[in-house]
Amino acid sequence: MAAGGDFSLTRDVRRTVLSNGLTVLTKEVRGAPVVSVQVFYKIGSRNEAPGVNGIAHQLEHLMFKGTTDRPVQFGRLLGALGADFNAFTYYDQTAYHEVVEREKAGAALQLEADRMVNAKIDPAALNSERNVVLSEIEGDENDPAYRLESAVQAAAFPGSPYGLTVGGTRKDIEGFTAEEVRSYYQKYYSPEYATLIVVGDFSTPQMMQQITAAFSKLGKAGTAPVASSAPLVPGGSEATLGKTPPKAPIVLKEAGSTPLLNAVYPLPDVNSPDAPALKVLDYVLLSGRTSKLYQALFESGLAADGGTAPYQFLRGGWYSFNFTPTPNTELAKLDAALLSTLADVRNTPVSAEEIARAKTSISTSTLLDTRSIDAQATSLGMDATTAGDYQYTDKFLSALQKVTPADVQRVAQKYLQEASRTVGYFEPTKAEAGAGGGASAGGATQEAFNAGPPVDPAEVAKYLPAFAPSGQAQITLPEKITLANGMTVMLLRDTSTPTVSLSASVKAGREFDTDAKAGLVDLVAGNLLSGTKSRDELTLAKLLDDVGAQLAPAANRFGVQIGGASRDKDLPVLLTALSDILQNATFPADQFKRSQARAVQGAVQANDDPGSVAIKIFRKTLYPAGNPWQVFSSPESIGALTQQDATAFYKTYYRPDATVLTLVGNFDPSSVKTLLNQKFGNWKAAGPAPKVVYSVIGKPAGIVTAGGDLPGKTQSVTYLGYQSIARSDPRYYASLVLNDVLGGSTLSSRLGTELRDKEGLTYGVSSGFAALQQPGAFSISLQTNPKDTGKAIQGALNILRDIRDNGLSTTEVATSKNGLLSSYIVGLSNPAALASTFTGLVSDGLPLSELTDYQAKINAVTPAAVNQAAKELLDPDNIVEVTAGPGAGK
């Protein structure tokens, strides 16, 4: 259990094994009317070998293609339930998870039971989804960090499946046959290899009846659960310890923007008694501003970005160190500082204060990270499949309390020896092409692509399991108060966990950036924790770290969002830190310069990322110069900023009447009001709050194309769109339904069905209306292989044209409305998400009643209103098309 004995992840978990070997974990959690259903299979990339690398990942994709009983894309079925759903493949497991309203949990169980044994795996489905998997891998390979880590991993663990990539290799994926994948599925996707986790608002006896009805008929009675699946291909060793690493660094010289360092040290498996000490060691090394590597690499100005993690799995593990140097810092110098810090930890015991802080922080973060039922279910599933014990986390936290400074030094000496590490350097070669091409008007002919007929929702509904109606959900609104200084505060008491979730917003976002000072808003937000009038950077960090509280500012277009969380008893500490950084930040010169160097490097990296380049060119093509929507930072604009710029901006824009604060959690509202007045009551603002003027623009005339050439990339990113509506537009709710059908979900929308599921042209496709206080863009985003980009663009335009001209069916509209209403409830089940929603509404100038009125307003949307909105809002003939990737923009 965690420190203080007040938290246990598994205290209320019931474990049941069905007669067919299926392990079932159930946990009742009240507070929100939702249930998380997750199925973990004890098979992942750990079980693979060269030649079949990626088969687990390929099958994960095929599990959404339908079954013999339900020949419908499962994303559409889950979407029709309003589920928040997804799946993942990892080293030791493949998992499928969804959160649904409690009345639909039985339906989710039936769908998972169906695809456990009846998945339809044929050559046509494999060929389509193979292209999607390749598109996903191409997206990963666009990132030099992925390519470097893959090379280091393979060199560090030759002959071990832990040296393989989880997603697989192009060569192996292209070679899979339907028979091969089907054989793998039939062998490992069965009850004895699976763990079913159900967490949420239900009665366990009734839930077990539904589980038994759905799963007990599968497999064979009398089958025992499988503790660990055997390797798919015999030979080689799964262990990671005992490997002989290469003596020289692995050096990749490829097209890119920034150097990178990746070092790997072998570790034992997850059940090693050294695991708790290794976790404490990692916290001491790099966890926050007080940690050793933060001081040695970031505070010294050597590193712009990076992180560490001790990964421990069923049969082995490794300690990974990843860092990006600041501009003009040699990789060898950065590496030398890393090695020196690790040597210090090996040679000098860490202090008792550091150990105590680590224990508190690790225990508290475990509690905070499992506030949602979805996170609790996932933690149980990972523990059951990786550690073989669903109670692993509780036992780990108990053992954590016994870790001593000597233990930390011992594991550092044992596992962080230079002789055992494998290190890799990425040294970028100079890209010859520019990042952006000029815009041009015209209607170039592109390859015709028939989008095909829409999938009839009535066909989807025919295969949905029966479920009881959910009824009208009750949304509890927070108490809203305004302090004398104009600061808005919202309080909602929630006693379901001993935690508090904090969400704050200051109207000091990127809309106040100018071309000359672009990046200032982010730099100010990033330095809020660098020191205040009464606390320097380390003192402020220790204030939070000593109790494991979390506080993280980040800027976006319209504001600076500050997320936070703590144990309920530590709320005063959290509010003390928040009030201090909002009122008294000083932006010390040294810290400002170091963060500026890191921001410059981040901007350089963004100029090498197709997604970042595409959205930048899209906005700059769509909006005129000076419009806040098209202002983006650059290495040059960030480099020209000064500490005085930051101080002046902070004094002007950080003010109480521009601040909204929400608290959701276990607290006494009366006591908190007193505390808030103490902490924020003396904060004053002078003069009217600053405002931004957004110029009104029209749609583009015809098809306007632009692009950014990024040599060496394997995937392109495309944005299609134009200026559209604001949140106050009377068509807003109709646009929600319209967009949900068009591209609200990659797996269940028209765009997803046609471009991803049927044609296999893209791994990711989505659409949306950025309807905020100011009119935002309607846009479609696509990830494609460069050879498929033209075909995917034409397909997306054809779908827009079809919906505009022919409208949506009554059934499509009804299905979308049901899904939106269900997903609405699911989306508000997480305390952190709920707090953020409250803050967002008020920051956007909307009444809280929008939350309680949402269901009625969606229900009031008619097919006629949606189709009228489609005619008015969808315009494929006057649109901006931007692609960033290899050869784009030429």
Secondary structure, DSSP 8 states (H G I E B T S, - for coil): --GGG---SSTTEEEEE-TTS-EEEEEE--SSSEEEEEEEES-SGGG--TTSTTHHHHHHHHTTS-BSS--S-HHHHHHHTT-EEEEEE-SS-EEEEEEEEGGGHHHHHHHHHHHHH-B---HHHHHHHHHHHHHHHHHHHTSHHHHHHHHHHHHHSTTSGGGS-SS--HHHHHH--HHHHHHHHHHHSSGGGEEEEEEESS-HHHHHHHHHHHHTTSS-TT----SS---SS--S----TT----SS-EEEEEE-SS-EEEEEEEE--TT-TTHHHHHHHHHHHSSSTTSHHIIIIITTT-EEEEEEEEEE-SS-EEEEEEEEE-TT--HHHHHHHHHHHHHHHHHS---HHHHHHHHHHHHHHHHHHT-SHHHHHHHHHHIIIIIS-TTHHHHHHHHHTT--HHHHHHHHHHH--GGG-EEEEEEEE---S-S----EE---------------HHHHHHTS--------------EEEE-TTS-EEEEEE--SSSEEEEEEEES--GGG--STTTTHHHHHHHTGGGBBSS-BHHHHHHHHHTTT-EEEEEE-SS-EEEEEEEEGGGHHHHHHHHHHHHHHB---HHHHHHHHHHHHHHHHHHTT-HHHHHHHHHHHHHS-TT-GGG----HHHHHT--HHHHHHHHHHH--GGGEEEEEEES--HHHHHHHHHHHHTT----SS------------SSEEEEEEE-TT-S-EEEEEEEE---TT-TTHHHHHHHHHHHHS-TTTSHHIIIIIIIT--EEEEEEEE--SSS--EEEEEEEE-GGGHHHHHHHHHHHHHHHHHH---HHHHHHHHHHHHHHHHHHT-SHHHHHHHHHHHHHTT--THHHHHHHHHHHT--HHHHHHHHHHH--TTSEEEEEEETTTT-
